[in-house]
């Protein structure tokens, strides 16, 4: 309800022209209620990504220890991608240009991207010897970077975009294969 009210107001007044008080009023709640759900106005853009963090962690935990680490990452990212399609596209991916000033949005995006990359990095670090942790961090950031690039390509495809999974698979699979080869060579 709060997210919907915020998006309506952003479209009507622009992002900069919309206040938290206006969002709360449109949603029929108090300003304090808004802050119970979102630390800042820009956080309404990231509901979908925030929800996907839990699914990513669940998918990684469910992977077998026999599964190569980069295959497990690829599979977990594809599990998250399966929730996104032409009828569920994160608003921040398609409407960011109407915001005007993107600095606040970029700052909130960075904290979320770092959280996702940290989840992947921790997973890889737990499966590699201590001396390979740098390679593991590089692998996790590369895989997540490929996922971000795929999300941007998918969003930019417009109404013909289809499901997110094929975009993600095309971007992440080569990265995971390459790093898996380096990990296997350890």
C-alpha positions, 0 to 999 in steps of 0.5 A: 500500500505504501509502495503503491502510494509512493509510486503514484505520487512519484509519477504525479509530482516527481520523486523530488516533489514527493514527501514522506508525509504525502506518501503516508497521507495517500496510503492512509497511515501515519508518517511513523508507520511509513518509517516502520516499513522503510528507512527512507523514501528511496527504500520503496523502490527496493521491495522486490530486491529486498524480498529476493535476498531471503530467497537467495539465502534459502537457495544457497543453503539448500544446495548440496555440498557436492554441487560445485560452488559456482554452479550453486550460485548460478542455480540460486540466482536463477531461482531468484530470477524465476520470480521475475517476469513481464508482470513483475519487474522491479520499479527501480529498473524501469522508472529510474529516469523519472526520478530526476536526481538519482543520488539518493536512489543510487545510495540505497541501491549500493547498500542492497547490492552490497548485501546481495554480494555479501551473501554470495561472498560468504557462501563461497568463502565457506566452501573454499580454503582460506588461501582462496578467499580473495578468488571467492570474493572476486567470483561472487562479485563477478557473478552478482555484477553479471546479474545486475547487467542482466537485470538492466538488459532485461528491463531495457528490453521493454514490453517484449522482455519476457522472463528474466531467467534467460537474460540472467542465465546468459550473463551469469553462466559464463562467469560461473564457468570461468571462476569454477575452472579457477577454483577447481585448479586450486 
